[in-house]
Amino acid sequence: MDAQLLIRWGLVFAVFVTTLSMNIGDNLIARVGVQESYLCILIVATACSALLAKRSLYLIATIAMFSLNANMPADFSLNFGFDRDYYAGVMLAMVLQPIVARTFH
């Protein structure tokens, strides 16, 4: 494995672990209905990091910002005028869109 890819994967993993664990009682994973635990956070962060490791830096930064907004308390995201579930939907669409595109082409 290339060292640059490994460093990028580690940084993306650290960002996702941080954004998912800062509001563990009311984050995206808890709102989906999964029991709040650090094991679930590690699994989701690993999966998202694996999907994003070879992507462009701009896409990674955009998804990290959406993840940050989606996992903040509800009042924080409502200050921007959107519900935090919209941020989560856009973030997940950006992560999963290439998989769907490759499936149908």
The 8 nearest C-alpha neighbors of each residue, nearest first, counted from 0:
[[1, 2, 5, 4, 3, 6, 8, 7],
 [0, 2, 4, 3, 5, 6, 7, 8],
 [3, 1, 5, 4, 6, 0, 7, 8],
 [4, 2, 6, 5, 1, 7, 8, 0],
 [5, 3, 7, 1, 2, 6, 8, 52],
 [4, 6, 2, 8, 3, 7, 9, 1],
 [7, 5, 9, 3, 8, 4, 2, 10],
 [6, 8, 4, 10, 9, 5, 3, 11],
 [7, 9, 52, 5, 11, 6, 10, 48],
 [10, 8, 12, 6, 7, 11, 13, 5],
 [9, 11, 13, 7, 12, 8, 6, 14],
 [10, 12, 14, 8, 13, 9, 48, 7],
 [13, 11, 9, 15, 48, 10, 14, 44],
 [14, 12, 10, 16, 11, 15, 17, 9],
 [15, 13, 11, 17, 12, 16, 18, 10],
 [14, 16, 18, 12, 44, 17, 13, 19],
 [17, 15, 13, 19, 14, 18, 44, 20],
 [18, 16, 14, 15, 20, 19, 13, 21],
 [17, 19, 15, 67, 20, 16, 21, 14],
 [18, 20, 16, 17, 21, 15, 70, 40],
 [21, 19, 23, 17, 22, 18, 16, 40],
 [20, 22, 18, 23, 19, 17, 70, 71],
 [23, 21, 26, 20, 24, 25, 71, 70],
 [22, 24, 20, 26, 25, 21, 35, 19],
 [23, 25, 22, 26, 29, 35, 20, 30],
 [24, 26, 23, 29, 22, 30, 27, 72],
 [27, 25, 70, 29, 23, 22, 28, 24],
 [26, 28, 30, 29, 70, 31, 69, 25],
 [27, 29, 31, 30, 26, 33, 32, 35],
 [30, 28, 32, 33, 26, 31, 27, 35],
 [31, 29, 27, 32, 28, 26, 25, 33],
 [32, 30, 28, 29, 33, 27, 26, 34],
 [33, 31, 29, 30, 34, 28, 35, 27],
 [34, 32, 29, 28, 31, 35, 30, 39],
 [33, 35, 36, 29, 32, 28, 39, 31],
 [36, 34, 29, 33, 23, 24, 37, 28],
 [37, 35, 38, 39, 34, 40, 23, 33],
 [36, 38, 40, 39, 41, 35, 20, 23],
 [37, 39, 41, 40, 36, 42, 35, 43],
 [40, 38, 42, 41, 37, 36, 43, 35],
 [39, 41, 37, 43, 38, 42, 44, 19],
 [42, 40, 38, 44, 39, 43, 45, 37],
 [41, 43, 39, 45, 40, 44, 46, 38],
 [44, 42, 46, 40, 45, 41, 47, 39],
 [45, 43, 41, 47, 15, 46, 42, 16],
 [44, 46, 48, 42, 43, 47, 41, 49],
 [45, 47, 43, 49, 48, 44, 42, 50],
 [48, 46, 50, 44, 49, 45, 43, 51],
 [49, 47, 45, 51, 12, 50, 46, 11],
 [48, 50, 46, 47, 52, 51, 45, 8],
 [49, 51, 47, 48, 52, 46, 94, 53],
 [52, 50, 48, 54, 49, 53, 47, 59],
 [51, 53, 8, 49, 54, 48, 50, 7],
 [54, 52, 51, 55, 4, 50, 49, 8],
 [55, 53, 51, 52, 56, 58, 59, 50],
 [56, 54, 57, 58, 59, 53, 51, 52],
 [55, 57, 59, 58, 60, 54, 61, 53],
 [58, 56, 60, 59, 55, 61, 54, 62],
 [57, 59, 61, 60, 55, 56, 62, 54],
 [58, 60, 56, 62, 57, 61, 63, 55],
 [61, 59, 63, 57, 58, 62, 56, 64],
 [62, 60, 58, 64, 63, 59, 57, 65],
 [61, 63, 65, 59, 64, 60, 90, 66],
 [62, 64, 66, 60, 61, 65, 59, 67],
 [65, 63, 67, 61, 66, 62, 60, 68],
 [64, 66, 62, 68, 67, 86, 63, 90],
 [67, 65, 63, 69, 64, 68, 62, 70],
 [66, 68, 64, 18, 65, 70, 69, 63],
 [67, 69, 65, 71, 66, 70, 76, 64],
 [70, 68, 83, 66, 87, 86, 67, 71],
 [71, 69, 26, 67, 68, 27, 66, 19],
 [72, 70, 68, 69, 67, 75, 22, 73],
 [71, 73, 74, 75, 70, 25, 76, 22],
 [74, 72, 75, 76, 77, 71, 83, 82],
 [75, 73, 77, 76, 72, 78, 71, 82],
 [76, 74, 73, 77, 78, 72, 71, 79],
 [75, 77, 78, 79, 74, 83, 73, 68],
 [76, 78, 80, 74, 79, 81, 75, 82],
 [77, 79, 76, 80, 75, 74, 81, 73],
 [80, 78, 77, 76, 81, 75, 82, 74],
 [81, 79, 77, 78, 82, 76, 83, 75],
 [82, 80, 77, 79, 76, 83, 85, 78],
 [81, 83, 84, 85, 77, 76, 80, 86],
 [84, 82, 69, 86, 85, 76, 81, 87],
 [83, 85, 87, 86, 82, 88, 69, 27],
 [86, 84, 88, 83, 87, 82, 89, 81],
 [87, 85, 83, 89, 84, 69, 65, 88],
 [86, 88, 84, 90, 69, 85, 89, 91],
 [89, 87, 85, 91, 90, 86, 92, 84],
 [88, 90, 92, 86, 91, 87, 93, 85],
 [89, 91, 87, 93, 88, 92, 62, 65],
 [90, 92, 94, 88, 93, 89, 95, 87],
 [91, 93, 89, 95, 94, 90, 96, 88],
 [94, 92, 90, 91, 96, 95, 89, 62],
 [93, 95, 91, 92, 96, 90, 50, 97],
 [94, 96, 92, 98, 97, 93, 91, 99],
 [95, 97, 99, 98, 92, 93, 94, 100],
 [98, 96, 100, 99, 95, 101, 94, 93],
 [99, 97, 101, 95, 96, 100, 102, 94],
 [98, 100, 102, 96, 97, 101, 103, 95],
 [99, 101, 97, 102, 98, 103, 96, 104],
 [102, 100, 98, 104, 99, 103, 97, 96],
 [101, 103, 99, 100, 104, 98, 97, 96],
 [102, 104, 100, 101, 99, 98, 97, 96],
 [103, 101, 102, 100, 99, 98, 97, 96]]
